[in-house]
Amino acid sequence: MITMYTTSWCGDCKRSKAFLDEKGVDYDEVDIEKDARAAKFVEKVNHGNRSVPTIVFDDGSTLVEPTNEELEKKLGLS
């Protein structure tokens, strides 16, 4: 399962969620403003920055603030 770390105010988060929804890709969403452990995880992954969306894939890889094209390529979608 894909996990997407987001905030409520993030425009890139909304775009990424809309893209995944449109493509029928299941994901868990974690709001880092409501989950302190998630916020610390995002900071660790992003070397101290709270960059969102941070998306973690089943294979353990991450994409940070990806474009739709980057998501499409990572997921093998067309």
C-alpha positions as CSV (number, residue, x, y, z in Angstrom):
1,M,0.0,0.0,0.0
2,I,1.2,3.5,-0.9
3,T,1.4,6.0,2.0
4,M,1.1,9.7,1.2
5,Y,2.1,12.2,3.8
6,T,0.2,15.4,3.4
7,T,-1.2,18.6,4.9
8,S,-4.6,20.1,4.5
9,W,-3.3,23.3,2.8
10,C,-0.9,21.6,0.3
11,G,-1.9,22.2,-3.3
12,D,0.6,19.6,-4.6
13,C,-0.9,17.1,-2.1
14,K,-4.4,17.7,-3.5
15,R,-3.1,17.3,-7.1
16,S,-1.3,14.0,-6.3
17,K,-4.4,12.7,-4.5
18,A,-6.6,13.6,-7.4
19,F,-4.2,11.9,-9.9
20,L,-4.1,8.7,-7.8
21,D,-7.8,8.7,-7.4
22,E,-8.3,9.2,-11.1
23,K,-6.0,6.3,-11.9
24,G,-7.7,4.0,-9.3
25,V,-4.6,3.7,-7.2
26,D,-5.2,2.9,-3.5
27,Y,-3.2,4.8,-0.9
28,D,-3.3,5.7,2.8
29,E,-3.1,9.4,3.6
30,V,-1.5,10.7,6.7
31,D,-1.8,14.4,7.7
32,I,1.5,15.4,9.3
33,E,-0.3,18.3,11.0
34,K,-2.4,15.8,13.0
35,D,0.3,13.1,13.5
36,A,3.5,14.1,15.2
37,R,5.2,10.8,14.5
38,A,4.4,11.2,10.8
39,A,5.8,14.7,10.8
40,K,9.1,13.5,12.3
41,F,9.2,10.7,9.7
42,V,8.8,13.2,6.9
43,E,11.5,15.4,8.4
44,K,13.8,12.5,8.6
45,V,13.2,11.4,5.0
46,N,13.6,14.9,3.8
47,H,16.7,15.9,5.8
48,G,14.9,18.2,8.2
49,N,12.3,19.6,5.8
50,R,8.6,19.0,6.0
51,S,8.2,18.6,2.3
52,V,4.8,17.2,1.2
53,P,3.5,15.3,-0.4
54,T,6.1,12.7,0.6
55,I,4.9,9.4,-0.9
56,V,6.3,6.0,0.3
57,F,5.8,3.0,-2.0
58,D,5.6,-0.7,-1.2
59,D,9.3,-1.2,-2.1
60,G,10.3,1.4,0.4
61,S,11.2,4.1,-2.2
62,T,9.9,7.6,-1.9
63,L,8.9,10.5,-4.1
64,V,8.8,14.0,-2.7
65,E,6.6,16.6,-4.4
66,P,6.4,14.5,-7.5
67,T,4.8,15.6,-10.8
68,N,2.0,13.5,-12.2
69,E,4.4,12.3,-14.8
70,E,6.8,11.1,-12.1
71,L,4.0,9.3,-10.3
72,E,2.8,7.7,-13.6
73,K,6.3,6.4,-14.4
74,K,6.9,5.1,-10.8
75,L,3.6,3.2,-10.9
76,G,4.0,2.0,-14.5
77,L,0.8,3.7,-15.6
78,S,0.0,5.0,-19.1
